[in-house]
């Protein structure tokens, strides 16, 4: 074999090896998991991974993870912009005791709070776990068409540099402490938007504090042993519209500080107390005058009204 031919063959081998290395190391914009997959696979449609953590490392920033078939795909920490969409199958996250289901924490420490995360069609089962969805740092988080249950807290938003939380068409039930909690002081504030959400069978369905802001529409808040909704702290604000609050100890309450809660077109019934503002609080529950408050053991009215225009 002459020298030129040897050099050509050697160059071809190097190019082929480099191409294979790039293909192996490349991240796909869409990856797949399956109950019969393997995390050593490239997470393609024909060679899926077995777990969400296995797929994340092979999914590009702003990419999407889908499931081929039903299964439990592991707890996960998300550190980049990502969509997990299991809408077409029964895709589960099963947490062990004292473990979180999904943790969202932007890995960009130089410029944190910039990622966008969407969780769609997930069944997040605590089985005694700590928090279903724990949010530490992100620009916005979207939870859609999902179920979160059997944790201490369903969703705990603990961001300190602000952001948005959107929860849509989701059932959050049987969490021992709180369904959704916005409890950390944040600058700027965290803003939450809840639509078509069920908050059932917790100590408190929704807890909002420390200047954060929330809007609740078209939702059912049922069977919470302390409060359906509770607000406290300084400059906390909440609007609740077109919803039902029932079978709780207190329908809506303010425990301390100066929160303002505005209510419109609510049915508040079959609670021990409809509306409760602690005597130590300067907060207000303001009505637009179109609510139905009846059938509670104590039918307290709002502290004031808001003029409709």
N, C-alpha and C positions, 0 to 999 in steps of 0.2 A: 504494500500500500504506500503510495507516495505521500510526501509531507503535506501537500495542498489538500488531498482528500482527507487525511487524518485531521487536519485543522477544521475542515468543513463539518466533519462528523462531530467533532468536539463542540463546535459552536452551536450546532443543531441541538445537541443534548442539553447544553446550558440554557438555550432559549426555551426548550420544552420544559425543563425543570423549573425555570423562573415563572413560566406561564401557569404551571400547576400550583406553584406556591402562592401566586396571586389569587388563583381561583379558590384555593383552600382558605386563605386568609380574608377574602372579600366578605363584606357584609351585605346581605340581601335586604331589599326594601320590604319584602313580604316573606315570612317564614311560617313553618307549620309544626304543630305538635300532634301526637297521636298516643293513645293508650298502649299501642304496640311499637312505638318509636324507640329511638336510642339517641342519647345525647352526643354520641360520637358522630352522628350523621350530620350532614350540612343543613338540616332542617328545611329541605326542599319539599315540594308536594309529594314527590316519589320516594324521598328518604327523610321522613320527619324526625324531629327530636321527641323525647319523652316528656320533658318538663319545660315550664316557662323559663326558669333560670338557664337551662341549656340552650334555649332558643334566643334569649336576649343577647348573648355574646355574639351571635351570628346575625343579628338584626341591626340594620343601619339606623342611625339617628332619624327620627320622624317615620320610622318603619312601622310595620304591623305584624302581629302574631295571630294566626288563626288556628283552629283545631279541625282536624279531619274527622274525628269521631269523638264520642263522649268519653270522659275520663277525669281523673284527678291529676292536676298538672303541677302541684307543688306551690308552696309559699314563695314569695319573691320580693326582692328590693329593686325598685326601678330608679335609675339614676340619669336617664336621658328621655327626650321626647319620644313617646311610644304610644301605640294603640294596641290593646289586647281585645280582640273581638271574637267571642265564642257564641255569637247569636244563633248560629245554625245548628249547634249541638248542645248537649249538657256538659258544659265545661266547668270543672270545679277547682277550688282552692281549699284544701283542708288543712287547718292549722292544729298543731299539737297544743296541749295546755301551756299557757304562758308565752305563746308565740304569736306574732302578728301575721295576718294573712297577706296583706300587700303593704309594703312600706315605700313611700315616694320621697326621694331625697336627692335633689339636684347635685350631681357630682362636680359641677363647675364652681369651685370655691372662689375663683376670682370674680365671677359674675353670677352669683347664685340666683335662684328664683326665676329662671328663664324657660324652663322646660314645660311642655304641654303633654299631659297624660290623659288618655281615655281608656276607661274600663267598661266594656260593653258585653252584656249577656253572660256575666259571671255568677256562679253559685259559690259564695264565700262562706264557708262553714267553720265556726270557731271550735266546736267541740271542747269548750273550756279555754279557748285561746284568749289572748290579751286584747288586741285591737284588730278589727276587720280590715280597715283601710286607714293607715296612719300617714299623715301628710306633714312632712318636715320642711320641705322647700320645693316650690314649683310656681310657675306663673299661673297656670290654671289646671284644674283637675275636673274631669267629667266622669261621672258614674251613671251609667244608663242601663235600663232594662236588666237589673241585677237583683240578687238577694244576698243579704248580709245578716248572719244570725249566729247566736250562741257564743258571742264574745263578751268581754267586759264592756267594751264600747264598740259600736258598729263602725262609725267613722269618727276619728279624732283629728281635727285640724289644728296643728301645733306650730304653724308658720309664724315667724317673728318679723318678716319683711314683706308681708302682704301677699295678695293673690286672690284668685277667684275659685269658688267651688260650685259646680253645677251637678245637682242630683235629680235625675228624671226617671219617672216610671220605675221606681225601685222600692222593694220591700226590705225594711230594716226592723227585725223583730227578735224578741227573746234574748236581748243583750242585758246583762245583769245590772249595769250601771247606767249607760246613756246610749240612746240610738245614734244621735249626731251631736258632737261637742265641738264648739268653737270657744276655746277657753284661754288661749294664750294672748298676752298683750302683743300687738303687732303694729308696726309702723312702716308703711301705711297699713290700714286695717285689712282684714280678710272679709271678703264679701261673698255670701253664700246665696244661691238661688235654688229653691226646692220646688219642684212641680210634679204632681202625681206621685207623691211619696207616701208610703205607709210607715209610721213610726209606732211600733206596737210592743207592749209588754217589756218595758225597761223601768228603771227607777225614774228617769226623765226621758221623754221622747226626743226633745231638742233642748240643748243647753247652750246659751250664747252669752258671752261675757266680755268685759275689758275693752269696750269700744268697737267691737266687731259688728258687722251689719248682716242681716239676713232677710230674705223675702220668701214666704211660703205661700203657694197657691195650689188649689185643686187637690188637697191632701187629706189623709185620714190619720188622726192621732188618737190611739186607742189603748186603754188598759195599762197605763203607766202608773206605778204605785206612789209616786210623789208628785210629779208635774207632767202634764202633757207638753207644755213649753215653759221654760224658766229662763229669765234674763237677770243679769246683775252686773255690777261694776259701773264704771264711768263712761258716759256717752255711748252706751250700747243702744242699737236701734234695730227694730224688727217690725216688719209688716206681714200680716197674715190675712189672706183673702180666700173666699170660696172654698172653705175647708170645714171639716167636722172634727170636734174634739170631744171625746166621750169616754166614760168609764175609767177616769183617772181620779186620783185624790184631789188634785187641783188642776183645773183646765189650763189656765194661763196664770203665771205668777211672776212677781218681781220680788227678789229677796233682799237686795241692798243696792246702794248706789242710786243713779238717776236714769235708768233706761227709759226709753219711750217705745211703746208698742202700739201700733196702729192696726185696728181690726175692721174688717169689712165682710159682710155676707157670710158670717160664721154660724154654724149650728154648734152650740155648746150645751151639752145635755148629759144627764146621768153621771155627773161627777159629784164628788163630795162638796167641792166649792168651785163655782164657775170661774171667777176672776179673783186673784188675791194679790194685794200689794202690802208688803211687810210694813209695819209701823215705823221701822227705822229707815225706810227708803223714801226718797223724794221722786221716784219714778212715776210714770203715768201710763195708763192703758186708755187710749183714745179711740172712740168709736165713730164710724161714719154714719151711724144711726140705722143700719140695715141688718143688724145681727139678730139671731134667735137664741136667747138665753133663757132656758126653761127646763124644769125637770131635774135640776141639781138639788142636792140636799140644802145648800145655801146658794141662792141665786144673786150673787153680787153683780152689780152693774159696773160699767167702766168708770174711770175717774173723771172723764170729760168726753166731749164730742168734738168732731171735726166737721167743718162746714163743707158740704158737697157743692161742687161747682159744675 
